Amino acid sequence: MKSNNPFFSIKERLTLLKWSAEFITIAAIVFVIAGLRYFFVYHFPTELPGIAYTIAAFSSHFLSIGLLLFIGISLPLILLMPFRKLIISISVIAAAFVVSLILLDSQIYTAHRFHFTILTIKILGWKTWGFGIFYFLIFTVLFSLIARNSWKRAIVDKKGMRSIVAAPLTILLLGFTHVTHMWADATGYMPVTRFTTTLPLFYPSTSKRFMIKHGFNDIANRRSLPKNFSPESSGFYYPQKPLQFDSLIANKNIIIICLDALRADVVTDSLMPGVMNHAKESGTIFNNHWSGGNSTKMGMFSIFYGIPPTYQQYVESNKVSSVLVNTMIDKNYSMGIYTSYKLYAPACLDITAFVKIPNLRLETKIDGPQDVYRKDSALTTEWKQWLDTIPTDKNFFGFLFYDVLSVEGYPPHYKSRIRINGSMNDMQKKFEHYKAGVQYLDSLTTAVLDDLKERDLLKNTIVMITSDHGEEYNENGLNFTGHGSAFSTIQMRTPMIVFDPGNGASTVTRRTSHYDIVPTLMQKGLGCTSPAKDYSSGSDLFSSEPWQWLIGGSYYNFAIIEPDKITVQFPGGYYETRDTSYHLINNPALSPYLTDALAEMGRFYRR
């Protein structure tokens, strides 16, 4: 097609449009074929809804990449710069680049169970780059041939842009995929939800609150376990080996008190005097303790599983119970689960750690005003009443999850404790309200500890007081606030106080983390003699080794945290490195621990 006019005619643009529609459609089909490798490590569902969803989700995911190429590259060029050689060249290169990435990612995923990132490429080395370049050259030649053939057809084809039908088909499949996943996520239909972690950059829609509001919250079905599926059948080994126990070690009661959004630096004599008095009398204070996540879901996951939160989506989608909880169930522990807010959102503990606990109490329900501080108070009362029902010769597990700090709440009479002056900015004023809530939580937690002491239960009970994550008020001046927004020290550090009959009052300054909770309880509370590495990424809290690196998780990204820097990995491959005050580091050197950290993210997927 030749023209002296740089602004081509409508007829010439239509010819280019026909060519682009056919070429991108064929390229999208190649994307789908290239993506079939992901099924090498995926246990295909046997139920019809799961089969239909898997096929639709897989096809629409890769077809939509073609649609994005058409909308984002070909169409703008046709409208603004309709030069045939330019458009064909760019389209061929883009298609070859995409299919090369798909093949590279599927190769990495099937071998290591994590997806392509710049970090993984840097660590895996020149061979990975070599494969990528080889794929790119091969598919550049292939797509050049396809482009030439499509151009010939575009010139002679008088029947219009038949390939455009691929666009509405892709949109239809995408709609089916997202609506089906919203339903499956709310109802816990595992043949659908467990596909989520398989594909790169695949984020199907969820809307638990909407679905629950409109009556799609079948909790019984959401928590039901499939009879024809086990995590091992798809290559997830947690624990990696059958666990061993010493029958001569007496089992202890276990209580975890989790105070949502309680940052480490507010657990002081002035703000939490009751808890600190108990800690100084008979507890161990770990004052350099870190969560495994900066959000409730990921922080809770690290508490109950002791492995990186990068496994969380798989565990949730496949309803894999916690080794810790499984062991207590096997040992016939009574289970007292008391949480102020809903277990099923956002932590999803109802279908993860506690999925095997029957008749699970999902939230605290009260009459009258639904203030969170009132629910927290009711939780404490119900917990004490439940303890009254437990025989003295029976072991029990208690989980108390207080939520008042997440809303900066407190009873009205606590307003007199707030100290605000005119020189404070909005964040500093919010922090003062937060600290009032901390003081209220101290009263509730102290009441629980006082009650345990009065019942003489502390002699055979391990009690842990901690939090899922911290809460930031822009202390670094970088506009990171709340939680889930950064992997800063404030959001990642949490308190940890342990009351263990085998240890007296002490303070531990070395670095510990939530990954150490499961090994500590398994060994000291349940008599497990298997190595901690068989079921956890941590070690006993009372061991002598500090962590050198820590994987922190969020809802959409993760970080590798070291004592002097934090490497944050974002979806799509981008990463950045920050110092301990969370300022960006220019031209940072790669950490020597990155290979170990990435290996830990895939270790439980293979033996």
N, C-alpha and C positions, 0 to 999 in steps of 0.2 A: 504494500500500500504506500503510494508516494503522493506527496502533496506539497505545494509551495507555501501553503498557508499553515503556519504553526498551530493555529486553532482549527483542528480538524472538523469536518462536517459531522452531523448527527449520524449519518449512515456509517461513516468510518468508525465512530465511537461504538456504535452498535456491533460492528464486526469484532472490535476488540473486546467488547463486553461478552459476546458469545464465546470467543476464544477463552477468556478468563474463567467464565463459568464452567466450561468443560474441563479446562486444565486443573482448576482448583478442586473440582469434584473428583477427578482421577487421583490427584495428589492426596485428598482426604481419605480415599479408599486405601491408598498405600499406607497412610498413617495408621489406619485401622489394622491392616495386615501386620505392620511392624509392631504394633502394640500387643499382638497375640502372645508374645513371650511372657507377659505379666501373668498369664494363666498357668505358667509352668509351676508356680509356687502357690497357686490359689485353689482351695478346695471348693469346687463348683457346687452350688446348691442343688438339691433334688426336688424341692417344692416349686410348683409352677410360678407363683408370684416372685420367688427369688430368682428363678431362671429368667423370667421376663425382665425383671429389673436389671439383673447383671448384664444381659445382652444390650438393653436400652442404654444403660449408664456407660458401658464400655464404648458402644458405637457412637453415641452422641458426644462423648468427651473428645474423641479424636476427630469426628466430623466437624465439631464446633471449632477446632483449631483451623481447619480449612476455611470455615465460614469467617473466622476472624482475619485470616490472610486476605480473603476477598474484600471484606469491608475495610480493613485497615491499610491494605497496600494497593491491591489492583484497582479497586473502584476509585479512590482518590487520584491515582495516576491517570486513569482513563479520563476523568473529568477535568483534571488540571494540566497534565502533561502527556497527552495521548501519542507518545512516540513508541512505535511497535517494538523496536529493538530494546529500548530502555525497559519497557513494561515486561517483556518476555524474559529478559536477563534477570531482572530483580525478582520476578516470580519464581523462576527456576532456582535461583540461589536461596531464596527464602524457603521454598519447599524442601530442597536438599538439606538445608540447615535444620529444619524442624524434624525431619525423619531421622537425621543423624542423632539429634538429641534424644529422640524416643528410643532408638536402639541402644544408645549409651546408657540412658537411665534404666531401661529394662535389664541391661546387663549388670549394672551395679545393684539394682534392686533384687534380682534373683540370687545374686551371690552374697549380699550383705544385709538386705532388707531395709535399706534406707535409700532415698532418692538422690538424684544428681544435684550437686551444689558446687560452687567454686572451691569450697574447702575440700570436698571429697576428691575433686580433680587434682588439686595441688598435692594432696596426700597420696593418692593412688599413683601419681607419677606419669612419666612420659608414655607408658604403654597405653594408658587411657586416652591421652591426647592422640596417640597414633591410631587407635581404633576410630576415634572421632573423625580424624582427617581422612582415613580410608573410606569410611562410610560416606562422608561428604563428597569425595571425588566420584565414587561409584554412582551415587544418586544424582549428582549434577549431570553426569552423562545420561542417565536414565530419564531424568525429567526434561533434558534438552530434546531427546527423541520424542517424548510425549508431547512437549510443547510444539514441536514442528508438525507432528501429525494433527494435533488439535487445531493448529492454524489453518492447515489445508481444509479441514472439515468446516471451520468457521467461514471460509470464503465460499465454499460450494453449498453449504447447508442453507436451504431457503425456508426451513420450517421453524426457525426461531431458536430461542435459548432453552432447549429442552433440559439442559443440566441445571437450570435454576431451580427445578423442583427439589433439588437436594437441600436447599435452604429451608423451605417449610418443613421438610421431613426431619431435618436436624432440630429445628425449633420444637417440633412436636415431641420428639424423643427426649429433648432436654426438659420440657414441661412434665412429661410422664416421670422422668427420673427424679426431679426435685419434689414433686407432689408426693410421689410414692415414698421417698425417703423421709419427708416430714411426718407422714403417717407412721412409718416403721420406727422412726426415732422416738415418737411419743408412745408407741405401744410396745416397743421392745422386740420387734420382729427381726430376729437375728439373721435369717437368710438374706435380708436386704442390707442391714446396717454393717455387717462385717466386711463388705466390699470396699468400704470407704478408704482404707489405708493403702489399697493396692495401686492406685493410679497416681501419677504426679500431678500436683496442683489441682486435685479433685476435691471440691468443697460442696457437697450436696447440702441443700437447705435443711435447716432445723427450725422448729417453732413450737417448743413444748408448751409454752404458756397459751398460745393461740389454740393448739390442738386440745389441750386440757379444758380450756374455756368452752370449747364447742363439743365437748363430750367424747373425745377420742382418747381418753386416758384410761385405758384398760390396764390397770396396774397389775392385775393377776397375770395377764398375758405378757406384759412388759417384763416381768421378773421370771417368767417361766423359762426353764432351760431345755434346749433341744435334746431329743433322745438319740439322734443319729449323727451327732457331731461332737468332736472333742478337739481342743486346741492343738493337741499333738498331731492330729491328722493333717493339719495344715502347717506343721513345722514349728510350733511355739512350745518350748520346753521350759516350764516354770512350775516347780523347780526343775533343775536340769537332771537331778538324780533323785531316787526315792530317799526320803529323809529318815534318819536314824535318831532314836531317842533312848535315853538312859532311864529305865523304869525306877531306879533307886532315887532319882532326883524328884523331890516333892514339887508338884505343880503349885503355882502361886496364882492368886487373883490378879487380874490386870485391869487397870483403869487408865484411860486416856482422856484428859480434859483438854479440849481444844477451844481456844478463845479466838474466834475469827478476827483477823486483821490486827492482832496484837503485835506490835513491833517490839524488838528486843530492848530498846533503850528506855522504855517507860516502865519496865518492871523494876521499880526502885522502892526504897523504904518510904518515900513520901507519897507515892501514888498507889502502891500495892503493899501496904504495911503488913496486912494479915498473911498474905502468901509468903512474903519475905521472912516473917517471923517463923513460920513453919519450916521454910527452906533452911534457915540458919540453924534450926534446932535438929533436923534429922534428914535434910535433903541434900542432893548434889546439884549445884548450880552450874550449868554449862553456859558460859557467857560469851562463847564465840560459835554459836550454833546457827546453821543455815537450813532453810527449807529447800525442797527440790523443785519449787515452782513459785512464781509470783502471782498466782491466782488460786482461788479456792479448789478448783478441780485438780490442778497439778500439784498443789501443796498436799492435799489430802491423799492423792495417789502415792506420793513419795512416802507419806507416813505409813500407809497400810501395805504397800507392796515392796518398798525398799529398792526399786529399780527405776531407771530414768523415765520421766514422764513422756518421752518420745514413744513409749509403749502404750500410753494411756488409751489412745483411740482404738488400737487393736483390742486391748483388754475390754473396753466398754462395748465395742461392736460385737465381741464374741462372748461376753458375759463370763469372763474368767475370774473366779473368786481369788481372794488373797490367800497366800500360803499361811499367813498368821491366823486368819479367821478359820480356814479349813482345819488347821491343827486343833484349835479350841473346840470346834464342832466335833471333831473326832474324839476329843477327850471329854465330851459331854459337858462343856461349860454352859452355864446359864448366861443368856445374852441380854444385857440391858442397854439398849440403844436409845439415847435421848438427845434429840436435836431440836433446836428452836425453829430453824427454818426447814424447808423441804429437803429431804435427802435426795430427791430425784432432780433437783435443779439448784445450783449449777454443778454440784459435785458428782452427781450420778452414782452415789454410793449404793443406791438400791439395786443397781444392776452390775456393780463391780465388787467391791470388798464384801458387801453384805448380801449378795444375791442368793446365797444358800440359806440364809436365816429365815425361818418361817415366821409368819405373822409379824412382819417387821413394822415397827412404829415409824412412820414416815415423816411426821412433823408434830409440833406441839400445838394443840388446839385449845383455845380458851374462850370463855364467854366475855361479852362486852368489848371494849376498845381493843383493837389488835396491835397495841404497841409492842415493839420488840422487847423492851425491857420487862414488860409484864409476862411475855412468853418465856424469857430467860428465868424469871423468878418461878414460874409454874414448872418449868423443866426441873429446877432444883428440888422442888417439893415432890414431884412425881418420882424422881430418882430415889429420894430417901424412902418413899413409900414402897418402891420396888425392892429396895434392900431388905425391908422388913419381911418380905416373902421368901427370901433365899435361905435355905437350911444352912446351918453353921458348918456342916461337913461337905458342902458342895462348892466347887470353884465357880467363879463368875467372871465375866468380862463386862466392863462398863465403858461406854463412850458418851461423853457429854460435850455437846457442840453448842457454844454460846455465840449469839449473832449480833449483840447490841452495838458493837463497835462498827459494824459495816454500815450502820445508819447514823453513827455518832449520837446514839441515843442514851437516855438515862432518865430516872424518875424526876418529876418536877422539883423535888426538894434538893436535888443535886445542883441546881442552877447556882446556888450560893457558893459553890466551890469553883466556879469559873472565874478566871482572872483575865479580863480584857481591858486594854487601855487604847487610847486614841492613836498611838504610834504604830499599832499592829496593822498589817495588811490582811486581806481576806483569808489567805491560807493560814496565817498565824492564829486568827480568830477561830477558824475551823479546828485547828489543832487543840485549842483550849477546850472546845466542846468535846473533842475526842478524849482528852485526858479526864474529863468528868465521867465519861463512860468507862474508862479504865478503872477509876475508883469504885464505880458501881460493880464492875466485874470482880474486883478484889473481894467485895463483901460476899458475893455469891460463891466464889471459889473457896474462900476461907470457911464459909459455912459447910461446904462439902468436906473439906479437910478436917474441920472440927468434928463433924459427924463420924467420919471414919475413925478418928482417934477415940471418940467416946465408945464406939462399938468394938474397939480393940482390934480393928482389922488391919492396921498398918503393919502388924508383925508378920503377916503372910500375904501382903498385897504390894505389887509394884504400881505406883502412881506416876504418871507423866503429865506435866502441865506444859503445853506448847501452843503453837499457832500454825495456821496454814500458810500465812505470809505476813509481811509487814504492811505498813500504810504510809505513803509519802505525801508530804505537803510542800513540795517544791523547795526542799532544803538545799539542793544543789544549784538552784537558780537556772535549771534547764527546762522548766515547765513540765517535768514529769510529776504527776500527782496520783493519789489513790494507789491502786495496785493493778497488776497486769499491764502496766505501761512501760516498765523498764526492769532490767535485772540489776538494779542498783543495790547497794548494801542495805539501804533502808527497807526496800521491798522484799529482799531475800533473807535477811537475818531475822530470826525469831527467838523467843525465849525457849529455854528447855530446863525444866526442873524435874528431877527424878527422886522419888522416895522409894528406896529399895531396902528391904530388911537386911540385905547383905552388905550395905555400905552406909557409913555414917555421914555426918554433915561435912561437906567439902565444896570447893570451887574448882572447876576445870577450865583452863584458859585455852587449851589447844582447839583447833578447828574440828567441829563435829557437824553432823547433818542429819536430816530426816532419813537418809538411807541407812543410818545406824539403828533406827528404832526397831525394825523387824528383827535383825540379828540379836539385839539385846533382849527383847522379849522372848524370842524363840529359845535362846540359850539359858537365860536366867529365870524365866518364868515357866517355860514348858519343857525343859530338859532336852532340847535338841542338841545332838552331838555332831551333826553333819557340818562340814565347813560352810561358813556364811556365804561364800561365793557361789554355792550351789543354788541359792535362792534369793540372793541380794547383791547389790552393788556396794554395800557398806560393811561395817564391822561393829563389834560390840562398842557401845558408847564409852565403856570403861577401859578399853584397850589404850595403848600408848601412841598409836600412829595417827597424826592429823591427815586429812585429805589434801592431796596436791592439786586436784581438779575436781570439779563438781558440775554435773549437767543440770541446768535449770530449765524448766519448761514453762511455756505460756500457752495461750489458746491457739496461736498460729505460728509461733517460732520457738526457738530454743537458744540457749547460751551455754558456752563452756566457760565456767568461772574458775579462775585461779586466784591465788592470794594477791597478785599484783595487777591483774587485768581480766577483762571479760570479753570474750569473742561471741558476738551475737549473730546468729544465722537467721536470715529471713527467707520466706517462700520465694521461689524463683531463682535462688542461688546467691543473692547478694549477702555479704557479711560485713560487719564492722567490728573494730576493736576499741574498747574503752578502758580508761584507767579506773582506779578505785573510787574516784569522785565522779565517775561516769562521764568524763569528758573524752571526746574522740582522740585516739592516738593516730597520728599520721605515719604512714609507712611502717606499720608494726611488723615485727618478725613473727613467723608462725610458731605457735607453741609446740614444744616437744611432746606434749601430752595429747595433742589432737588425735593422733592415730589411736591411742588407747581409749580416748573418749568415744570416738566413732565406733570402735570395735565393741565397746560396752553397749552401744545402742542396738547392736545386732546379735549380741552373744546369746540371748535367750531364744533366738529364732533357729538355732542349730546346735547340735551337740558336738 
